[in-house]
Amino acid sequence: MIRTQKIDDVILFEIEGEIRRPQISETSLLHLIQTELDTGKRKFLVNFERLEFMDSYGTRDLIESYILARNAGAEFKMACLPVKFLAATFSAGVCPPPDLYRSVKAALASFSSAKPDKKS
């Protein structure tokens, strides 16, 4: 399952559970990224904190989403991607890996116009 929310001008995609071929549909990450690009959005963050499993089809969807965003001039960052998925996804050298962060908070702070919480 992929949940989408907007935080300032960043679109956050939260991946939950398993991403397998039978579960990929019109709500694939690639489809969601394309929809947001069509509306002018250019800052994307994918949170994998709740990812349990991703097969080769899900890996392909992730790589294609990253390439689509990058080719459109968008920022594409990832948070909490387990090392085992990172190695399988970007070790082949098909494309340079996106910016990776240990937490959603750190990734959001890295976007140029994301506003940090103000405390008085």
A tleap script that builds the chain and sets N, CA, C and O, in Angstrom:
source leaprc.protein.ff14SB
mol = sequence {
  NMET ILE ARG THR GLN LYS ILE ASP ASP VAL
  ILE LEU PHE GLU ILE GLU GLY GLU ILE ARG
  ARG PRO GLN ILE SER GLU THR SER LEU LEU
  HIE LEU ILE GLN THR GLU LEU ASP THR GLY
  LYS ARG LYS PHE LEU VAL ASN PHE GLU ARG
  LEU GLU PHE MET ASP SER TYR GLY THR ARG
  ASP LEU ILE GLU SER TYR ILE LEU ALA ARG
  ASN ALA GLY ALA GLU PHE LYS MET ALA CYS
  LEU PRO VAL LYS PHE LEU ALA ALA THR PHE
  SER ALA GLY VAL CYS PRO PRO PRO ASP LEU
  TYR ARG SER VAL LYS ALA ALA LEU ALA SER
  PHE SER SER ALA LYS PRO ASP LYS LYS CSER
}
set mol.1.N position { 0.846 -1.174 0.000 }
set mol.1.CA position { 0.000 0.000 0.000 }
set mol.1.C position { 0.895 1.242 0.000 }
set mol.1.O position { 1.940 1.271 0.651 }
set mol.2.N position { 0.473 2.247 -0.730 }
set mol.2.CA position { 1.206 3.511 -0.771 }
set mol.2.C position { 0.263 4.622 -0.329 }
set mol.2.O position { -0.769 4.862 -0.956 }
set mol.3.N position { 0.624 5.291 0.748 }
set mol.3.CA position { -0.151 6.435 1.233 }
set mol.3.C position { 0.567 7.705 0.794 }
set mol.3.O position { 1.796 7.767 0.791 }
set mol.4.N position { -0.207 8.705 0.427 }
set mol.4.CA position { 0.363 9.959 -0.058 }
set mol.4.C position { -0.095 11.104 0.840 }
set mol.4.O position { -1.264 11.190 1.216 }
set mol.5.N position { 0.847 11.975 1.174 }
set mol.5.CA position { 0.480 13.197 1.890 }
set mol.5.C position { 1.403 14.328 1.465 }
set mol.5.O position { 2.522 14.100 1.005 }
set mol.6.N position { 0.914 15.546 1.628 }
set mol.6.CA position { 1.687 16.729 1.266 }
set mol.6.C position { 2.178 17.396 2.543 }
set mol.6.O position { 1.402 17.655 3.463 }
set mol.7.N position { 3.480 17.671 2.584 }
set mol.7.CA position { 4.078 18.392 3.703 }
set mol.7.C position { 4.802 19.584 3.099 }
set mol.7.O position { 5.837 19.428 2.451 }
set mol.8.N position { 4.253 20.776 3.316 }
set mol.8.CA position { 4.710 21.983 2.629 }
set mol.8.C position { 4.635 21.707 1.122 }
set mol.8.O position { 3.555 21.410 0.611 }
set mol.9.N position { 5.750 21.799 0.408 }
set mol.9.CA position { 5.700 21.531 -1.031 }
set mol.9.C position { 6.333 20.185 -1.388 }
set mol.9.O position { 6.699 19.940 -2.538 }
set mol.10.N position { 6.455 19.324 -0.384 }
set mol.10.CA position { 7.007 17.987 -0.588 }
set mol.10.C position { 5.866 16.975 -0.596 }
set mol.10.O position { 4.984 17.015 0.261 }
set mol.11.N position { 5.890 16.071 -1.568 }
set mol.11.CA position { 4.924 14.980 -1.609 }
set mol.11.C position { 5.590 13.768 -0.978 }
set mol.11.O position { 6.616 13.290 -1.462 }
set mol.12.N position { 4.998 13.272 0.112 }
set mol.12.CA position { 5.527 12.126 0.841 }
set mol.12.C position { 4.716 10.885 0.479 }
set mol.12.O position { 3.494 10.856 0.622 }
set mol.13.N position { 5.425 9.862 0.006 }
set mol.13.CA position { 4.813 8.572 -0.287 }
set mol.13.C position { 5.281 7.601 0.794 }
set mol.13.O position { 6.481 7.378 0.956 }
set mol.14.N position { 4.344 7.033 1.521 }
set mol.14.CA position { 4.696 6.077 2.564 }
set mol.14.C position { 4.336 4.675 2.098 }
set mol.14.O position { 3.173 4.359 1.847 }
set mol.15.N position { 5.373 3.839 1.991 }
set mol.15.CA position { 5.198 2.458 1.543 }
set mol.15.C position { 4.926 1.603 2.776 }
set mol.15.O position { 5.659 1.665 3.764 }
set mol.16.N position { 3.862 0.803 2.706 }
set mol.16.CA position { 3.486 -0.043 3.828 }
set mol.16.C position { 3.300 -1.478 3.358 }
set mol.16.O position { 2.638 -1.724 2.350 }
set mol.17.N position { 3.883 -2.426 4.089 }
set mol.17.CA position { 3.680 -3.834 3.773 }
set mol.17.C position { 4.561 -4.312 2.644 }
set mol.17.O position { 5.758 -4.027 2.605 }
set mol.18.N position { 3.956 -5.041 1.726 }
set mol.18.CA position { 4.699 -5.662 0.633 }
set mol.18.C position { 4.361 -5.002 -0.696 }
set mol.18.O position { 3.220 -4.617 -0.950 }
set mol.19.N position { 5.380 -4.883 -1.531 }
set mol.19.CA position { 5.186 -4.393 -2.892 }
set mol.19.C position { 5.548 -5.553 -3.817 }
set mol.19.O position { 6.721 -5.861 -4.028 }
set mol.20.N position { 4.518 -6.182 -4.358 }
set mol.20.CA position { 4.670 -7.336 -5.248 }
set mol.20.C position { 3.914 -7.072 -6.543 }
set mol.20.O position { 3.041 -6.206 -6.598 }
set mol.21.N position { 4.249 -7.811 -7.565 }
set mol.21.CA position { 3.605 -7.642 -8.865 }
set mol.21.C position { 2.074 -7.646 -8.783 }
set mol.21.O position { 1.450 -6.733 -9.323 }
set mol.22.N position { 1.451 -8.615 -8.142 }
set mol.22.CA position { -0.025 -8.604 -8.103 }
set mol.22.C position { -0.603 -7.379 -7.407 }
set mol.22.O position { -1.750 -7.008 -7.654 }
set mol.23.N position { 0.181 -6.749 -6.541 }
set mol.23.CA position { -0.315 -5.589 -5.817 }
set mol.23.C position { -0.056 -4.285 -6.564 }
set mol.23.O position { -0.594 -3.241 -6.195 }
set mol.24.N position { 0.761 -4.339 -7.607 }
set mol.24.CA position { 1.031 -3.135 -8.385 }
set mol.24.C position { -0.156 -2.923 -9.321 }
set mol.24.O position { -0.542 -3.831 -10.059 }
set mol.25.N position { -0.721 -1.749 -9.290 }
set mol.25.CA position { -1.874 -1.450 -10.131 }
set mol.25.C position { -1.763 -0.001 -10.573 }
set mol.25.O position { -0.664 0.542 -10.687 }
set mol.26.N position { -2.896 0.612 -10.819 }
set mol.26.CA position { -2.871 2.021 -11.202 }
set mol.26.C position { -2.327 2.893 -10.077 }
set mol.26.O position { -2.031 4.067 -10.299 }
set mol.27.N position { -2.190 2.343 -8.880 }
set mol.27.CA position { -1.639 3.114 -7.773 }
set mol.27.C position { -0.168 2.775 -7.527 }
set mol.27.O position { 0.318 2.897 -6.402 }
set mol.28.N position { 0.537 2.354 -8.568 }
set mol.28.CA position { 1.966 2.107 -8.417 }
set mol.28.C position { 2.668 3.425 -8.124 }
set mol.28.O position { 2.127 4.499 -8.390 }
set mol.29.N position { 3.859 3.339 -7.583 }
set mol.29.CA position { 4.635 4.545 -7.305 }
set mol.29.C position { 4.866 5.328 -8.591 }
set mol.29.O position { 4.770 6.556 -8.598 }
set mol.30.N position { 5.166 4.636 -9.663 }
set mol.30.CA position { 5.389 5.298 -10.950 }
set mol.30.C position { 4.160 6.108 -11.370 }
set mol.30.O position { 4.286 7.252 -11.806 }
set mol.31.N position { 2.993 5.521 -11.241 }
set mol.31.CA position { 1.749 6.225 -11.591 }
set mol.31.C position { 1.540 7.449 -10.689 }
set mol.31.O position { 1.159 8.519 -11.164 }
set mol.32.N position { 1.789 7.281 -9.393 }
set mol.32.CA position { 1.604 8.394 -8.455 }
set mol.32.C position { 2.581 9.539 -8.736 }
set mol.32.O position { 2.202 10.709 -8.700 }
set mol.33.N position { 3.832 9.193 -9.012 }
set mol.33.CA position { 4.836 10.220 -9.343 }
set mol.33.C position { 4.421 10.955 -10.616 }
set mol.33.O position { 4.475 12.184 -10.664 }
set mol.34.N position { 4.008 10.216 -11.648 }
set mol.34.CA position { 3.601 10.846 -12.908 }
set mol.34.C position { 2.429 11.792 -12.688 }
set mol.34.O position { 2.407 12.891 -13.243 }
set mol.35.N position { 1.460 11.379 -11.889 }
set mol.35.CA position { 0.300 12.223 -11.585 }
set mol.35.C position { 0.729 13.518 -10.905 }
set mol.35.O position { 0.245 14.595 -11.255 }
set mol.36.N position { 1.629 13.416 -9.943 }
set mol.36.CA position { 2.100 14.611 -9.236 }
set mol.36.C position { 2.950 15.498 -10.146 }
set mol.36.O position { 2.847 16.723 -10.078 }
set mol.37.N position { 3.778 14.904 -10.988 }
set mol.37.CA position { 4.554 15.702 -11.950 }
set mol.37.C position { 3.624 16.466 -12.888 }
set mol.37.O position { 3.890 17.618 -13.229 }
set mol.38.N position { 2.541 15.828 -13.300 }
set mol.38.CA position { 1.575 16.470 -14.203 }
set mol.38.C position { 0.912 17.688 -13.567 }
set mol.38.O position { 0.437 18.576 -14.274 }
set mol.39.N position { 0.876 17.733 -12.232 }
set mol.39.CA position { 0.280 18.879 -11.543 }
set mol.39.C position { 1.341 19.894 -11.113 }
set mol.39.O position { 1.038 20.857 -10.408 }
set mol.40.N position { 2.584 19.671 -11.541 }
set mol.40.CA position { 3.635 20.636 -11.269 }
set mol.40.C position { 4.478 20.368 -10.029 }
set mol.40.O position { 5.376 21.150 -9.717 }
set mol.41.N position { 4.211 19.295 -9.328 }
set mol.41.CA position { 5.003 18.982 -8.127 }
set mol.41.C position { 6.397 18.534 -8.550 }
set mol.41.O position { 6.563 17.866 -9.570 }
set mol.42.N position { 7.408 18.913 -7.745 }
set mol.42.CA position { 8.790 18.598 -8.104 }
set mol.42.C position { 9.635 18.139 -6.916 }
set mol.42.O position { 10.855 18.030 -7.035 }
set mol.43.N position { 9.006 17.870 -5.781 }
set mol.43.CA position { 9.752 17.404 -4.610 }
set mol.43.C position { 9.057 16.168 -4.049 }
set mol.43.O position { 7.909 16.216 -3.608 }
set mol.44.N position { 9.798 15.057 -4.083 }
set mol.44.CA position { 9.225 13.778 -3.667 }
set mol.44.C position { 10.096 13.090 -2.631 }
set mol.44.O position { 11.324 13.101 -2.719 }
set mol.45.N position { 9.437 12.493 -1.652 }
set mol.45.CA position { 10.110 11.712 -0.631 }
set mol.45.C position { 9.356 10.395 -0.486 }
set mol.45.O position { 8.136 10.375 -0.327 }
set mol.46.N position { 10.104 9.298 -0.544 }
set mol.46.CA position { 9.511 7.975 -0.372 }
set mol.46.C position { 10.017 7.400 0.948 }
set mol.46.O position { 11.222 7.264 1.159 }
set mol.47.N position { 9.077 7.065 1.833 }
set mol.47.CA position { 9.407 6.515 3.150 }
set mol.47.C position { 9.184 5.007 3.128 }
set mol.47.O position { 8.082 4.534 2.851 }
set mol.48.N position { 10.249 4.258 3.424 }
set mol.48.CA position { 10.193 2.796 3.415 }
set mol.48.C position { 10.187 2.201 4.818 }
set mol.48.O position { 10.427 1.005 4.982 }
set mol.49.N position { 9.922 3.005 5.810 }
set mol.49.CA position { 10.003 2.541 7.195 }
set mol.49.C position { 9.138 1.311 7.454 }
set mol.49.O position { 9.510 0.455 8.256 }
set mol.50.N position { 8.003 1.213 6.795 }
set mol.50.CA position { 7.077 0.097 7.033 }
set mol.50.C position { 7.091 -0.938 5.902 }
set mol.50.O position { 6.196 -1.778 5.811 }
set mol.51.N position { 8.105 -0.873 5.048 }
set mol.51.CA position { 8.238 -1.859 3.973 }
set mol.51.C position { 8.637 -3.202 4.560 }
set mol.51.O position { 9.578 -3.289 5.349 }
set mol.52.N position { 7.917 -4.249 4.170 }
set mol.52.CA position { 8.244 -5.598 4.633 }
set mol.52.C position { 8.925 -6.420 3.539 }
set mol.52.O position { 9.840 -7.195 3.818 }
set mol.53.N position { 8.479 -6.249 2.304 }
set mol.53.CA position { 9.029 -7.032 1.198 }
set mol.53.C position { 8.797 -6.291 -0.110 }
set mol.53.O position { 7.768 -5.640 -0.292 }
set mol.54.N position { 9.756 -6.394 -1.015 }
set mol.54.CA position { 9.598 -5.814 -2.349 }
set mol.54.C position { 10.221 -6.793 -3.347 }
set mol.54.O position { 11.400 -7.129 -3.238 }
set mol.55.N position { 9.427 -7.249 -4.318 }
set mol.55.CA position { 9.962 -8.169 -5.326 }
set mol.55.C position { 10.606 -7.385 -6.464 }
set mol.55.O position { 10.682 -6.158 -6.411 }
set mol.56.N position { 11.064 -8.086 -7.483 }
set mol.56.CA position { 11.770 -7.430 -8.590 }
set mol.56.C position { 10.862 -6.458 -9.339 }
set mol.56.O position { 11.344 -5.459 -9.874 }
set mol.57.N position { 9.572 -6.727 -9.386 }
set mol.57.CA position { 8.645 -5.813 -10.045 }
set mol.57.C position { 8.548 -4.501 -9.253 }
set mol.57.O position { 8.516 -3.419 -9.840 }
set mol.58.N position { 8.502 -4.600 -7.945 }
set mol.58.CA position { 8.478 -3.405 -7.096 }
set mol.58.C position { 9.778 -2.626 -7.201 }
set mol.58.O position { 9.780 -1.395 -7.194 }
set mol.59.N position { 10.888 -3.357 -7.299 }
set mol.59.CA position { 12.193 -2.716 -7.466 }
set mol.59.C position { 12.237 -1.947 -8.776 }
set mol.59.O position { 12.723 -0.817 -8.827 }
set mol.60.N position { 11.731 -2.561 -9.828 }
set mol.60.CA position { 11.681 -1.884 -11.134 }
set mol.60.C position { 10.815 -0.635 -11.068 }
set mol.60.O position { 11.175 0.403 -11.625 }
set mol.61.N position { 9.681 -0.728 -10.392 }
set mol.61.CA position { 8.784 0.419 -10.250 }
set mol.61.C position { 9.486 1.567 -9.527 }
set mol.61.O position { 9.335 2.729 -9.903 }
set mol.62.N position { 10.251 1.238 -8.493 }
set mol.62.CA position { 10.997 2.255 -7.747 }
set mol.62.C position { 12.051 2.921 -8.630 }
set mol.62.O position { 12.158 4.147 -8.653 }
set mol.63.N position { 12.823 2.120 -9.354 }
set mol.63.CA position { 13.868 2.680 -10.219 }
set mol.63.C position { 13.257 3.542 -11.321 }
set mol.63.O position { 13.749 4.635 -11.601 }
set mol.64.N position { 12.186 3.054 -11.945 }
set mol.64.CA position { 11.531 3.835 -13.001 }
set mol.64.C position { 10.950 5.140 -12.450 }
set mol.64.O position { 10.976 6.167 -13.127 }
set mol.65.N position { 10.431 5.098 -11.234 }
set mol.65.CA position { 9.888 6.310 -10.606 }
set mol.65.C position { 10.985 7.336 -10.376 }
set mol.65.O position { 10.807 8.525 -10.639 }
set mol.66.N position { 12.111 6.863 -9.885 }
set mol.66.CA position { 13.261 7.739 -9.646 }
set mol.66.C position { 13.754 8.360 -10.950 }
set mol.66.O position { 13.997 9.565 -11.011 }
set mol.67.N position { 13.902 7.551 -11.980 }
set mol.67.CA position { 14.380 8.056 -13.272 }
set mol.67.C position { 13.387 9.053 -13.860 }
set mol.67.O position { 13.792 10.088 -14.390 }
set mol.68.N position { 12.091 8.754 -13.774 }
set mol.68.CA position { 11.065 9.670 -14.264 }
set mol.68.C position { 11.164 11.024 -13.566 }
set mol.68.O position { 11.154 12.068 -14.219 }
set mol.69.N position { 11.260 11.002 -12.244 }
set mol.69.CA position { 11.344 12.253 -11.474 }
set mol.69.C position { 12.623 13.008 -11.825 }
set mol.69.O position { 12.592 14.215 -12.064 }
set mol.70.N position { 13.728 12.306 -11.855 }
set mol.70.CA position { 15.018 12.939 -12.159 }
set mol.70.C position { 15.015 13.561 -13.546 }
set mol.70.O position { 15.487 14.684 -13.723 }
set mol.71.N position { 14.490 12.844 -14.529 }
set mol.71.CA position { 14.437 13.370 -15.898 }
set mol.71.C position { 13.516 14.571 -16.029 }
set mol.71.O position { 13.666 15.373 -16.951 }
set mol.72.N position { 12.560 14.699 -15.109 }
set mol.72.CA position { 11.647 15.851 -15.109 }
set mol.72.C position { 12.222 17.021 -14.310 }
set mol.72.O position { 11.579 18.062 -14.179 }
set mol.73.N position { 13.420 16.849 -13.783 }
set mol.73.CA position { 14.043 17.920 -13.001 }
set mol.73.C position { 13.549 17.989 -11.571 }
set mol.73.O position { 13.729 19.003 -10.897 }
set mol.74.N position { 12.928 16.920 -11.102 }
set mol.74.CA position { 12.383 16.897 -9.745 }
set mol.74.C position { 13.411 16.353 -8.758 }
set mol.74.O position { 14.357 15.664 -9.139 }
set mol.75.N position { 13.205 16.678 -7.485 }
set mol.75.CA position { 14.008 16.103 -6.416 }
set mol.75.C position { 13.314 14.829 -5.948 }
set mol.75.O position { 12.100 14.816 -5.745 }
set mol.76.N position { 14.081 13.766 -5.779 }
set mol.76.CA position { 13.545 12.465 -5.364 }
set mol.76.C position { 14.448 11.940 -4.262 }
set mol.76.O position { 15.624 11.660 -4.496 }
set mol.77.N position { 13.903 11.808 -3.068 }
set mol.77.CA position { 14.686 11.357 -1.925 }
set mol.77.C position { 13.982 10.180 -1.267 }
set mol.77.O position { 12.772 9.999 -1.400 }
set mol.78.N position { 14.778 9.381 -0.550 }
set mol.78.CA position { 14.227 8.208 0.108 }
set mol.78.C position { 14.657 8.189 1.567 }
set mol.78.O position { 15.764 8.602 1.911 }
set mol.79.N position { 13.760 7.702 2.415 }
set mol.79.CA position { 14.053 7.579 3.846 }
set mol.79.C position { 13.778 6.153 4.299 }
set mol.79.O position { 12.828 5.508 3.857 }
set mol.80.N position { 14.637 5.686 5.190 }
set mol.80.CA position { 14.432 4.409 5.878 }
set mol.80.C position { 14.433 3.196 4.947 }
set mol.80.O position { 13.749 2.211 5.223 }
set mol.81.N position { 15.181 3.252 3.863 }
set mol.81.CA position { 15.270 2.102 2.956 }
set mol.81.C position { 16.223 1.090 3.569 }
set mol.81.O position { 17.398 1.396 3.775 }
set mol.82.N position { 15.734 -0.121 3.868 }
set mol.82.CA position { 16.621 -1.128 4.448 }
set mol.82.C position { 17.798 -1.430 3.515 }
set mol.82.O position { 17.658 -1.417 2.292 }
set mol.83.N position { 18.952 -1.700 4.115 }
set mol.83.CA position { 20.174 -1.940 3.346 }
set mol.83.C position { 19.985 -3.055 2.327 }
set mol.83.O position { 20.493 -2.955 1.211 }
set mol.84.N position { 19.261 -4.122 2.688 }
set mol.84.CA position { 19.094 -5.231 1.757 }
set mol.84.C position { 18.364 -4.793 0.486 }
set mol.84.O position { 18.635 -5.334 -0.586 }
set mol.85.N position { 17.455 -3.836 0.578 }
set mol.85.CA position { 16.764 -3.335 -0.601 }
set mol.85.C position { 17.631 -2.351 -1.370 }
set mol.85.O position { 17.591 -2.303 -2.599 }
set mol.86.N position { 18.406 -1.576 -0.645 }
set mol.86.CA position { 19.305 -0.625 -1.296 }
set mol.86.C position { 20.299 -1.362 -2.183 }
set mol.86.O position { 20.518 -0.977 -3.332 }
set mol.87.N position { 20.886 -2.399 -1.660 }
set mol.87.CA position { 21.874 -3.159 -2.426 }
set mol.87.C position { 21.240 -3.756 -3.673 }
set mol.87.O position { 21.837 -3.713 -4.749 }
set mol.88.N position { 20.055 -4.306 -3.546 }
set mol.88.CA position { 19.391 -4.931 -4.687 }
set mol.88.C position { 18.904 -3.906 -5.698 }
set mol.88.O position { 18.824 -4.208 -6.888 }
set mol.89.N position { 18.583 -2.723 -5.257 }
set mol.89.CA position { 17.973 -1.724 -6.123 }
set mol.89.C position { 18.979 -0.908 -6.915 }
set mol.89.O position { 18.803 -0.719 -8.118 }
set mol.90.N position { 20.017 -0.426 -6.278 }
set mol.90.CA position { 20.900 0.518 -6.954 }
set mol.90.C position { 22.337 0.031 -7.140 }
set mol.90.O position { 23.180 0.789 -7.620 }
set mol.91.N position { 22.631 -1.209 -6.773 }
set mol.91.CA position { 24.008 -1.695 -6.892 }
set mol.91.C position { 24.390 -2.032 -8.327 }
set mol.91.O position { 25.579 -2.117 -8.636 }
set mol.92.N position { 23.422 -2.223 -9.203 }
set mol.92.CA position { 23.718 -2.591 -10.588 }
set mol.92.C position { 24.283 -1.428 -11.396 }
set mol.92.O position { 24.787 -1.628 -12.501 }
set mol.93.N position { 24.203 -0.222 -10.858 }
set mol.93.CA position { 24.764 0.931 -11.546 }
set mol.93.C position { 23.924 1.423 -12.710 }
set mol.93.O position { 24.424 2.148 -13.569 }
set mol.94.N position { 22.649 1.039 -12.753 }
set mol.94.CA position { 21.763 1.497 -13.818 }
set mol.94.C position { 21.631 3.010 -13.788 }
set mol.94.O position { 21.557 3.663 -14.829 }
set mol.95.N position { 21.604 3.550 -12.590 }
set mol.95.CA position { 21.532 4.999 -12.403 }
set mol.95.C position { 22.131 5.322 -11.044 }
set mol.95.O position { 22.191 4.453 -10.174 }
set mol.96.N position { 22.572 6.553 -10.850 }
set mol.96.CA position { 23.109 6.897 -9.531 }
set mol.96.C position { 21.990 6.850 -8.499 }
set mol.96.O position { 20.851 7.201 -8.807 }
set mol.97.N position { 22.299 6.424 -7.286 }
set mol.97.CA position { 21.236 6.336 -6.273 }
set mol.97.C position { 20.735 7.713 -5.868 }
set mol.97.O position { 21.483 8.690 -5.906 }
set mol.98.N position { 19.469 7.787 -5.481 }
set mol.98.CA position { 18.926 9.060 -4.986 }
set mol.98.C position { 19.482 9.358 -3.602 }
set mol.98.O position { 20.164 8.530 -2.999 }
set mol.99.N position { 19.180 10.546 -3.114 }
set mol.99.CA position { 19.576 10.915 -1.755 }
set mol.99.C position { 18.850 9.999 -0.771 }
set mol.99.O position { 17.639 9.798 -0.867 }
set mol.100.N position { 19.604 9.452 0.168 }
set mol.100.CA position { 19.047 8.531 1.153 }
set mol.100.C position { 19.196 9.116 2.557 }
set mol.100.O position { 20.224 9.708 2.886 }
set mol.101.N position { 18.167 8.945 3.374 }
set mol.101.CA position { 18.171 9.479 4.731 }
set mol.101.C position { 17.687 8.418 5.705 }
set mol.101.O position { 16.898 7.543 5.349 }
set mol.102.N position { 18.171 8.505 6.941 }
set mol.102.CA position { 17.780 7.534 7.965 }
set mol.102.C position { 16.395 7.797 8.523 }
set mol.102.O position { 15.773 6.900 9.095 }
set mol.103.N position { 15.902 9.027 8.362 }
set mol.103.CA position { 14.583 9.358 8.900 }
set mol.103.C position { 13.845 10.295 7.948 }
set mol.103.O position { 14.451 10.995 7.137 }
set mol.104.N position { 12.531 10.286 8.070 }
set mol.104.CA position { 11.702 11.194 7.277 }
set mol.104.C position { 12.009 12.632 7.670 }
set mol.104.O position { 12.068 13.513 6.812 }
set mol.105.N position { 12.203 12.870 8.948 }
set mol.105.CA position { 12.488 14.224 9.437 }
set mol.105.C position { 13.756 14.779 8.786 }
set mol.105.O position { 13.773 15.924 8.335 }
set mol.106.N position { 14.806 13.979 8.737 }
set mol.106.CA position { 16.062 14.427 8.122 }
set mol.106.C position { 15.885 14.667 6.630 }
set mol.106.O position { 16.424 15.631 6.086 }
set mol.107.N position { 15.141 13.805 5.975 }
set mol.107.CA position { 14.909 13.973 4.538 }
set mol.107.C position { 14.105 15.239 4.259 }
set mol.107.O position { 14.431 15.992 3.341 }
set mol.108.N position { 13.061 15.476 5.041 }
set mol.108.CA position { 12.255 16.687 4.846 }
set mol.108.C position { 13.092 17.938 5.056 }
set mol.108.O position { 12.951 18.916 4.321 }
set mol.109.N position { 13.954 17.910 6.049 }
set mol.109.CA position { 14.798 19.066 6.330 }
set mol.109.C position { 15.778 19.347 5.191 }
set mol.109.O position { 16.251 20.474 5.041 }
set mol.110.N position { 16.081 18.335 4.397 }
set mol.110.CA position { 17.048 18.502 3.310 }
set mol.110.C position { 16.472 19.220 2.094 }
set mol.110.O position { 17.223 19.744 1.271 }
set mol.111.N position { 15.155 19.247 1.974 }
set mol.111.CA position { 14.542 19.966 0.859 }
set mol.111.C position { 14.706 21.455 1.110 }
set mol.111.O position { 14.503 21.927 2.228 }
set mol.112.N position { 15.069 22.186 0.085 }
set mol.112.CA position { 15.410 23.605 0.250 }
set mol.112.C position { 14.285 24.446 0.839 }
set mol.112.O position { 14.556 25.355 1.624 }
set mol.113.N position { 13.039 24.173 0.488 }
set mol.113.CA position { 11.978 25.051 0.985 }
set mol.113.C position { 11.101 24.393 2.043 }
set mol.113.O position { 10.119 24.994 2.477 }
set mol.114.N position { 11.429 23.169 2.472 }
set mol.114.CA position { 10.662 22.578 3.556 }
set mol.114.C position { 10.946 23.367 4.822 }
set mol.114.O position { 12.103 23.623 5.155 }
set mol.115.N position { 9.905 23.748 5.516 }
set mol.115.CA position { 10.061 24.605 6.680 }
set mol.115.C position { 10.176 23.778 7.941 }
set mol.115.O position { 9.313 22.940 8.205 }
set mol.116.N position { 11.240 23.994 8.743 }
set mol.116.CA position { 11.333 23.276 10.017 }
set mol.116.C position { 10.289 23.781 10.987 }
set mol.116.O position { 9.802 24.906 10.869 }
set mol.117.N position { 9.949 22.934 11.952 }
set mol.117.CA position { 8.989 23.348 12.989 }
set mol.117.C position { 9.567 24.533 13.753 }
set mol.117.O position { 10.735 24.521 14.144 }
set mol.118.N position { 8.744 25.554 13.961 }
set mol.118.CA position { 9.180 26.730 14.722 }
set mol.118.C position { 8.696 26.568 16.155 }
set mol.118.O position { 7.531 26.263 16.409 }
set mol.119.N position { 9.620 26.780 17.082 }
set mol.119.CA position { 9.259 26.726 18.502 }
set mol.119.C position { 9.507 28.109 19.081 }
set mol.119.O position { 10.546 28.723 18.840 }
set mol.120.N position { 8.542 28.585 19.842 }
set mol.120.CA position { 8.722 29.917 20.419 }
set mol.120.C position { 9.265 29.858 21.813 }
set mol.120.O position { 9.474 30.897 22.439 }
savepdb mol mol.pdb
quit
